[in-house]
Amino acid sequence: MSSSSESGSTRGTGSAGSSGGEPSAEEPGQSEETGRSAEPLQYDDGFGTEIGVGPHPLPWPEDERYDPELLAHGDRRNVGDAYRYWTREAIVADLDLRRHDFHVAVENWGHDFNIGSVVRTANAFLAKEIHIVGRRRWNRRGAMVTDRYQHVRHHPDTESLTAWAEAEGLPIIGIDNLPGAVPLERTELPRRCVLLFGQEGPGLTEEARKHAVMVCSIAQFGSTRSINAGAAAAVAMHAWVQRYAEIPEAGS
């Protein structure tokens, strides 16, 4: 869930996209897709053990999903081993065959550094799409390039997100520790839905609360009044995964 906190924690979260409910393009002022050299390496680059794989031994696999440059020079990207040497387009196409039925939406009215973390988690749990509500620009650093493997959509305001969700038949579920919120731990989330998070600090806006069909809270037992927005988003997404996703057997 999303919630506000005392020093940089939140009741909400965030993401990025394009305008008017359309899939988002790279924003002005952000690095353009200028080729593979612009893609960051693994998150631990420069901190010791190198992650990834080096050049692929000959003979190379004959499969159009593989990228000749990665095969030749190695693949140090932030992707799972099953996708080593694949082109980004091939990875996205494969993920599109398995994406889950929940969407993640994040309010973005300020400069929230947690949005990237939410996007990275949405990729890990294979959300259908990520929706950025409010400002188009968002801090991508915490996403660790995972936004390139997701469908990211921008909405200028909550009303436009709601109109899009209604057209798709998707209820909006707010996540925040608010008076009247129902415990996430005792609530069965809809299979098809939009999980909406507010920003770090203020949490869900009043407008967002009005458009949500339900607001769920995350149980807390310590002294802090809230948990980090990225952590809250992870808890909420995992609640959906526990209920609906096909969990692989151990070792598979």
C-alpha positions in Angstrom: 0.0 0.0 0.0 1.1 3.5 -0.3 1.3 5.8 2.6 3.0 8.9 3.8 6.0 9.0 6.1 8.1 11.1 8.2 11.3 11.3 6.2 10.7 10.6 2.7 8.2 7.8 3.1 4.8 7.9 1.4 1.2 6.9 1.3 1.3 6.8 -2.4 3.6 6.1 -5.4 4.3 7.0 -9.1 5.1 6.0 -12.7 5.4 7.6 -16.3 3.9 7.8 -19.7 2.4 9.6 -22.6 -0.4 12.2 -22.7 -4.1 11.8 -23.0 -4.2 8.2 -22.0 -1.9 7.3 -24.9 1.3 5.1 -24.6 4.1 7.3 -23.5 7.1 8.4 -25.5 10.5 9.5 -24.0 10.1 12.9 -22.4 12.0 16.1 -23.4 15.0 16.5 -21.3 15.3 12.8 -20.7 17.9 10.6 -22.6 16.6 9.5 -26.0 16.9 6.0 -27.3 20.1 6.5 -29.2 21.2 2.9 -29.3 22.4 0.1 -27.0 25.3 2.1 -25.7 22.8 4.4 -23.9 21.2 1.6 -21.9 22.6 1.4 -18.4 24.2 -1.8 -17.2 23.3 -3.8 -14.2 22.4 -2.0 -11.0 25.6 -3.2 -9.4 27.9 -1.9 -12.1 31.1 -0.7 -10.6 30.5 -2.3 -7.2 32.4 -5.6 -7.5 31.1 -8.8 -9.0 30.1 -8.3 -12.6 26.5 -9.5 -13.5 25.5 -10.9 -16.8 27.3 -12.8 -19.5 30.2 -12.2 -21.9 30.3 -12.8 -25.6 28.4 -15.9 -26.7 30.6 -18.8 -27.8 30.4 -19.9 -31.4 28.4 -21.1 -33.1 25.7 -18.5 -32.3 22.1 -19.6 -31.9 20.1 -19.2 -35.1 17.0 -17.4 -33.7 15.7 -13.9 -34.7 15.2 -13.1 -31.0 18.9 -12.9 -30.5 20.8 -9.6 -30.9 24.1 -10.0 -32.9 25.8 -7.2 -31.0 24.9 -8.7 -27.7 26.1 -12.1 -28.9 29.3 -10.6 -30.0 30.0 -8.3 -27.0 28.1 -9.8 -24.1 24.9 -8.9 -22.2 25.2 -6.9 -19.0 21.6 -5.6 -18.9 19.2 -5.8 -16.0 17.3 -8.8 -17.4 16.8 -12.3 -16.2 19.0 -15.1 -17.5 16.2 -16.5 -19.7 16.4 -13.2 -21.8 20.2 -13.0 -22.2 21.2 -11.9 -25.7 17.6 -11.3 -26.7 16.6 -8.0 -28.4 14.5 -5.7 -26.3 11.6 -6.1 -28.8 11.7 -9.8 -28.4 11.7 -9.6 -24.6 8.6 -7.3 -24.7 6.8 -9.6 -27.1 7.4 -12.6 -24.9 6.3 -10.7 -21.8 3.1 -9.6 -23.6 2.1 -13.2 -23.9 2.0 -13.5 -20.1 1.2 -10.2 -18.6 -1.1 -10.2 -15.6 -4.5 -8.5 -15.4 -3.7 -5.7 -13.0 -2.5 -2.3 -13.9 -0.4 0.1 -11.7 -1.1 3.8 -11.6 0.9 6.4 -9.8 0.2 10.0 -9.1 3.0 12.3 -10.2 2.4 15.9 -9.0 5.9 16.5 -7.7 9.4 15.1 -8.1 9.0 11.7 -6.4 12.1 9.6 -6.5 10.1 6.5 -5.5 8.3 6.3 -8.9 11.2 4.4 -10.5 11.1 1.8 -7.7 7.4 1.3 -8.3 7.9 0.8 -12.0 10.7 -1.7 -11.4 8.4 -3.7 -9.0 5.5 -3.5 -11.5 7.9 -5.1 -14.1 8.9 -7.8 -11.6 5.3 -8.7 -11.0 4.4 -8.3 -14.7 1.7 -5.7 -14.5 -0.3 -5.2 -17.7 0.5 -1.5 -17.9 1.9 1.3 -15.9 0.1 4.6 -15.7 1.5 8.0 -14.8 -1.0 10.5 -13.6 -0.1 14.1 -13.6 3.3 15.4 -14.7 4.8 13.6 -17.7 8.4 13.8 -16.4 9.4 11.3 -13.7 12.7 10.1 -12.2 13.6 6.9 -14.1 16.8 6.2 -12.1 15.1 3.7 -9.7 13.4 1.9 -12.6 16.8 0.4 -13.6 15.6 0.5 -17.3 12.7 -1.8 -16.6 10.3 0.8 -18.0 11.7 -0.2 -21.4 10.1 -3.6 -21.1 6.7 -2.3 -19.9 3.8 -0.4 -21.5 3.8 3.0 -19.9 0.8 5.3 -20.4 0.4 8.9 -19.3 -2.8 10.6 -18.1 -2.8 14.4 -17.4 -5.2 14.0 -14.4 -7.2 11.5 -12.4 -10.3 12.2 -14.3 -8.7 11.0 -17.6 -7.3 7.9 -15.8 -10.8 7.2 -14.6 -12.4 7.7 -18.0 -9.8 5.3 -19.5 -10.4 2.7 -16.7 -14.2 2.8 -17.1 -13.9 2.3 -20.8 -11.8 -0.8 -20.1 -14.1 -2.1 -17.4 -11.4 -1.8 -14.7 -12.2 -0.7 -11.1 -9.6 1.6 -9.5 -8.4 0.4 -6.1 -6.6 3.1 -4.1 -3.8 2.0 -1.7 -3.3 4.2 1.3 -3.6 4.2 5.1 -6.7 6.5 5.3 -9.6 6.6 7.7 -12.3 4.2 6.4 -9.8 2.1 4.3 -10.3 -1.6 4.3 -7.4 -3.9 5.3 -5.7 -5.2 2.3 -4.9 -8.4 4.2 -8.7 -9.2 4.5 -9.7 -8.0 1.0 -9.9 -10.0 -2.2 -8.7 -7.7 -4.9 -10.5 -7.9 -8.3 -8.6 -9.9 -10.9 -8.9 -7.1 -13.4 -8.2 -3.8 -11.7 -6.0 -0.7 -11.5 -3.9 -0.3 -8.3 -3.6 3.4 -7.7 -0.8 4.9 -5.5 -0.2 8.4 -4.3 3.1 10.2 -3.9 5.7 9.8 -1.2 4.6 12.1 1.6 1.1 13.3 0.8 -0.3 10.0 -0.4 -3.4 9.8 -2.5 -5.0 13.1 -3.4 -8.6 13.8 -2.5 -9.4 13.6 -6.2 -7.9 10.1 -6.5 -9.9 9.0 -3.4 -13.1 10.1 -5.0 -12.5 8.1 -8.1 -11.4 4.9 -6.4 -14.1 2.3 -5.9 -12.3 1.2 -2.8 -9.2 2.2 -0.7 -7.1 -0.5 0.9 -4.7 -0.1 3.8 -1.7 -2.1 4.7 -1.4 -3.3 8.3 1.5 -1.8 10.3 2.6 -2.6 13.8 5.6 -0.4 14.6 5.9 3.3 15.6 6.2 4.8 12.1 3.0 6.2 10.7 3.7 4.9 7.2 5.9 2.8 5.0 7.9 3.8 1.9 5.8 4.2 -1.2 7.9 1.7 -3.2 7.5 -0.8 -0.4 3.8 -0.2 -0.2 3.4 -0.8 -3.9 5.3 -4.0 -3.7 3.1 -5.3 -0.9 -0.1 -4.5 -2.8 1.1 -6.1 -6.0 2.2 -9.2 -4.2 -1.2 -9.5 -2.6 -2.6 -9.7 -6.2 0.0 -12.2 -7.2 -0.7 -14.4 -4.2 -4.3 -14.6 -5.2 -4.2 -14.9 -9.0 -0.7 -15.7 -10.4 0.5 -19.1 -11.3 3.4 -19.7 -8.9 6.1 -22.0 -10.3 7.2 -25.0 -8.4 10.4 -24.8 -6.4 13.4 -25.2 -8.6 11.5 -24.6 -11.8 
